[in-house]
Amino acid sequence: EVQLQASGGGLVQAGGSLRLSCATSGLNLDDWTIGWFRQAPGKEREGVGCIRSSVGSTYIADSVKGRFTVSSENAKNMVYLQMNSLKPEDTAVYYCAARGPLRPRVQCARDQSEYRSWGQGTQVTVSS
């Protein structure tokens, strides 16, 4: 059974940093893609980034490009979302999700509809 657990959220001032972690089990990260998504109050869930490091594939949404990075430690079954220069508009519940197993060379997926396994979210609140 594929399981994911996001952690690392919290309250931070604008301009600060947080690193979110996604602990995965029941899958091999070499064959899966992990996506990060967020949902702010009253808004639809949106994609933040994704990674499939075994094929050198990463994606960061334009809204956070230059501030957020996605990385993974496949041997530890961990995926990270490093968030720098946080803004109040980054306030949201952040989720990680998994898609796979995938054929070789398949890039990470940006569309949340392609993800079938979701973890519980972690709240990120950025104060102004």
C-alpha positions as YAML, in Angstrom:
chain: A
units: angstrom
residues:
- id: 1
  name: GLU
  ca: [0.00, 0.00, 0.00]
- id: 2
  name: VAL
  ca: [1.36, 3.37, -1.03]
- id: 3
  name: GLN
  ca: [1.41, 5.88, 1.79]
- id: 4
  name: LEU
  ca: [2.63, 9.46, 1.97]
- id: 5
  name: GLN
  ca: [2.95, 11.83, 4.88]
- id: 6
  name: ALA
  ca: [3.76, 15.50, 4.51]
- id: 7
  name: SER
  ca: [5.33, 17.36, 7.41]
- id: 8
  name: GLY
  ca: [7.32, 20.46, 8.22]
- id: 9
  name: GLY
  ca: [4.66, 23.11, 7.96]
- id: 10
  name: GLY
  ca: [4.24, 25.89, 10.45]
- id: 11
  name: LEU
  ca: [3.98, 29.61, 11.01]
- id: 12
  name: VAL
  ca: [6.68, 31.79, 9.50]
- id: 13
  name: GLN
  ca: [7.13, 35.47, 8.80]
- id: 14
  name: ALA
  ca: [7.21, 36.80, 5.29]
- id: 15
  name: GLY
  ca: [10.65, 36.39, 3.82]
- id: 16
  name: GLY
  ca: [11.34, 33.30, 5.87]
- id: 17
  name: SER
  ca: [11.95, 29.71, 4.84]
- id: 18
  name: LEU
  ca: [10.49, 26.30, 5.49]
- id: 19
  name: ARG
  ca: [11.37, 22.85, 4.26]
- id: 20
  name: LEU
  ca: [8.51, 20.43, 3.83]
- id: 21
  name: SER
  ca: [9.16, 16.71, 3.84]
- id: 22
  name: CYS
  ca: [7.15, 13.95, 2.25]
- id: 23
  name: ALA
  ca: [7.80, 10.52, 3.70]
- id: 24
  name: THR
  ca: [6.81, 7.76, 1.31]
- id: 25
  name: SER
  ca: [6.34, 4.02, 1.73]
- id: 26
  name: GLY
  ca: [5.12, 1.18, -0.43]
- id: 27
  name: LEU
  ca: [6.80, 2.51, -3.56]
- id: 28
  name: ASN
  ca: [10.16, 2.87, -5.22]
- id: 29
  name: LEU
  ca: [10.88, 6.52, -5.95]
- id: 30
  name: ASP
  ca: [12.92, 5.51, -8.98]
- id: 31
  name: ASP
  ca: [9.67, 4.41, -10.63]
- id: 32
  name: TRP
  ca: [7.26, 7.01, -9.27]
- id: 33
  name: THR
  ca: [6.80, 10.73, -9.51]
- id: 34
  name: ILE
  ca: [5.97, 12.83, -6.47]
- id: 35
  name: GLY
  ca: [4.06, 16.05, -6.80]
- id: 36
  name: TRP
  ca: [3.57, 18.91, -4.41]
- id: 37
  name: PHE
  ca: [0.24, 20.75, -4.36]
- id: 38
  name: ARG
  ca: [-1.33, 23.40, -2.20]
- id: 39
  name: GLN
  ca: [-4.77, 24.65, -1.40]
- id: 40
  name: ALA
  ca: [-5.43, 28.05, 0.10]
- id: 41
  name: PRO
  ca: [-8.71, 28.86, 1.84]
- id: 42
  name: GLY
  ca: [-11.47, 29.43, -0.68]
- id: 43
  name: LYS
  ca: [-9.25, 28.51, -3.61]
- id: 44
  name: GLU
  ca: [-8.79, 25.48, -5.79]
- id: 45
  name: ARG
  ca: [-5.88, 23.18, -5.23]
- id: 46
  name: GLU
  ca: [-2.92, 24.06, -7.44]
- id: 47
  name: GLY
  ca: [0.30, 22.41, -8.43]
- id: 48
  name: VAL
  ca: [3.57, 23.63, -6.94]
- id: 49
  name: GLY
  ca: [6.10, 21.21, -8.33]
- id: 50
  name: CYS
  ca: [7.00, 17.64, -9.03]
- id: 51
  name: ILE
  ca: [10.03, 15.39, -9.25]
- id: 52
  name: ARG
  ca: [11.18, 12.12, -10.69]
- id: 53
  name: SER
  ca: [14.86, 12.29, -9.98]
- id: 54
  name: SER
  ca: [15.72, 8.94, -11.57]
- id: 55
  name: VAL
  ca: [15.09, 10.51, -14.98]
- id: 56
  name: GLY
  ca: [16.27, 13.99, -14.04]
- id: 57
  name: SER
  ca: [12.80, 15.44, -14.18]
- id: 58
  name: THR
  ca: [11.66, 18.30, -12.00]
- id: 59
  name: TYR
  ca: [9.06, 21.00, -12.42]
- id: 60
  name: ILE
  ca: [8.31, 24.14, -10.45]
- id: 61
  name: ALA
  ca: [5.22, 26.26, -11.06]
- id: 62
  name: ASP
  ca: [5.79, 29.79, -12.32]
- id: 63
  name: SER
  ca: [4.12, 31.21, -9.22]
- id: 64
  name: VAL
  ca: [6.94, 29.90, -7.02]
- id: 65
  name: LYS
  ca: [9.82, 29.59, -9.44]
- id: 66
  name: GLY
  ca: [13.04, 31.01, -8.05]
- id: 67
  name: ARG
  ca: [11.80, 30.60, -4.49]
- id: 68
  name: PHE
  ca: [10.82, 26.93, -4.17]
- id: 69
  name: THR
  ca: [12.81, 23.84, -5.09]
- id: 70
  name: VAL
  ca: [11.91, 20.15, -5.10]
- id: 71
  name: SER
  ca: [14.42, 17.45, -4.26]
- id: 72
  name: SER
  ca: [14.47, 13.84, -3.21]
- id: 73
  name: GLU
  ca: [16.55, 11.27, -1.42]
- id: 74
  name: ASN
  ca: [15.36, 8.10, -3.09]
- id: 75
  name: ALA
  ca: [17.32, 5.77, -0.84]
- id: 76
  name: LYS
  ca: [15.45, 7.25, 2.12]
- id: 77
  name: ASN
  ca: [12.09, 7.39, 0.32]
- id: 78
  name: MET
  ca: [11.93, 11.10, 1.06]
- id: 79
  name: VAL
  ca: [10.94, 14.07, -1.06]
- id: 80
  name: TYR
  ca: [11.39, 17.69, -0.03]
- id: 81
  name: LEU
  ca: [9.98, 21.07, -0.88]
- id: 82
  name: GLN
  ca: [12.34, 23.86, 0.08]
- id: 83
  name: MET
  ca: [10.46, 27.15, 0.31]
- id: 84
  name: ASN
  ca: [12.39, 30.39, 0.54]
- id: 85
  name: SER
  ca: [11.35, 34.05, 0.49]
- id: 86
  name: LEU
  ca: [7.90, 33.05, 1.61]
- id: 87
  name: LYS
  ca: [5.01, 35.40, 0.98]
- id: 88
  name: PRO
  ca: [1.60, 35.66, 2.68]
- id: 89
  name: GLU
  ca: [0.03, 34.36, -0.53]
- id: 90
  name: ASP
  ca: [1.94, 31.10, -0.01]
- id: 91
  name: THR
  ca: [-0.31, 30.38, 2.97]
- id: 92
  name: ALA
  ca: [-2.05, 27.07, 2.25]
- id: 93
  name: VAL
  ca: [-2.28, 23.44, 3.14]
- id: 94
  name: TYR
  ca: [0.48, 21.64, 1.26]
- id: 95
  name: TYR
  ca: [0.08, 18.07, 0.02]
- id: 96
  name: CYS
  ca: [2.36, 15.54, -1.56]
- id: 97
  name: ALA
  ca: [1.00, 12.95, -3.95]
- id: 98
  name: ALA
  ca: [2.37, 9.97, -5.89]
- id: 99
  name: ARG
  ca: [1.90, 8.72, -9.43]
- id: 100
  name: GLY
  ca: [3.21, 5.42, -10.69]
- id: 101
  name: PRO
  ca: [4.70, 3.03, -11.27]
- id: 102
  name: LEU
  ca: [5.91, 4.60, -14.47]
- id: 103
  name: ARG
  ca: [7.68, 3.39, -17.58]
- id: 104
  name: PRO
  ca: [11.32, 4.46, -18.00]
- id: 105
  name: ARG
  ca: [11.88, 8.03, -19.15]
- id: 106
  name: VAL
  ca: [8.40, 9.23, -18.20]
- id: 107
  name: GLN
  ca: [8.69, 12.74, -16.82]
- id: 108
  name: CYS
  ca: [7.07, 13.96, -13.64]
- id: 109
  name: ALA
  ca: [3.42, 14.91, -14.00]
- id: 110
  name: ARG
  ca: [2.11, 18.43, -13.44]
- id: 111
  name: ASP
  ca: [-1.60, 17.62, -13.60]
- id: 112
  name: GLN
  ca: [-3.04, 16.68, -10.23]
- id: 113
  name: SER
  ca: [-5.63, 14.46, -11.89]
- id: 114
  name: GLU
  ca: [-2.82, 12.03, -12.73]
- id: 115
  name: TYR
  ca: [-2.05, 11.40, -9.08]
- id: 116
  name: ARG
  ca: [-3.86, 8.59, -7.32]
- id: 117
  name: SER
  ca: [-2.19, 8.47, -3.92]
- id: 118
  name: TRP
  ca: [-2.34, 11.46, -1.61]
- id: 119
  name: GLY
  ca: [-0.97, 12.19, 1.80]
- id: 120
  name: GLN
  ca: [-2.45, 14.31, 4.53]
- id: 121
  name: GLY
  ca: [-1.52, 17.93, 4.17]
- id: 122
  name: THR
  ca: [0.62, 20.17, 6.30]
- id: 123
  name: GLN
  ca: [-0.39, 23.75, 7.05]
- id: 124
  name: VAL
  ca: [1.91, 26.58, 6.05]
- id: 125
  name: THR
  ca: [1.03, 30.03, 7.32]
- id: 126
  name: VAL
  ca: [3.04, 33.08, 6.31]
- id: 127
  name: SER
  ca: [2.45, 36.24, 8.30]
- id: 128
  name: SER
  ca: [3.03, 39.69, 6.88]
...
